[in-house]
């Protein structure tokens, strides 16, 4: 009988922990859904396509705190991704989500990393796109992480650096 009570207490504690985790995630989704405006676009609105790349979207987090996941619509869950560079900006087309457009003016750079909130890989194994997310309180600096092949990663980084350098020349 003692074992039965112990098992019942353990199951109850596990259920409480899962309930608290679920409530925390729901609160984060509500916070990010109301306070952030990620531009959701239709495929026809992409404009002229400069290039496309594929990979696994891992997460988007605050730039200074990679452990603070952003749960904005279109960016909340890990998924297969197509990254599209267009004349309007960078589009994250995640499987099962509406495509998300990051305007060229909001792109801050592209680098590599080896870790994010729930992923640790070899050095330089993650492509990191730094950008500014529009919120009701101003802009929030975020980073989106992608797992790609070396060739895809290098090609994407070169294309984004090329676009950013030509954008800087136009504004000078």
C-alpha angles and dihedrals in degrees: 000000000000090000091053091054091047092050092047091051091048092050090047092051091049091049091050091050092051091047091052091047091050092049091049091052092047090051091050092049091050091048094050095040094056101036102044133063111204110179107244109197138185117241090249090059094062094096121206110353116229096183146332132219134180134216145118117297106221106178149306117237140167108284095233094040114042089181092065104085119205111226098189116146110280094018105059103091139048112253146151106280142202112201113205124191110204137169088263098049144280118323124204105203104188121186109259095014137088111262113264121217122209108193115232090243090060095053112103102177149297128252140149132256140175101220145038136159099306105002133077119177139158119303110290092008095127126063110221121202111194115204144147120255117209113235134174088256096048131276126338120205110230140168127215118208126210132181109218141159114270093252093049091046095049092046093049093047092049093048094048093046089049092051092046093049092048089047090053091050090052093052094046 
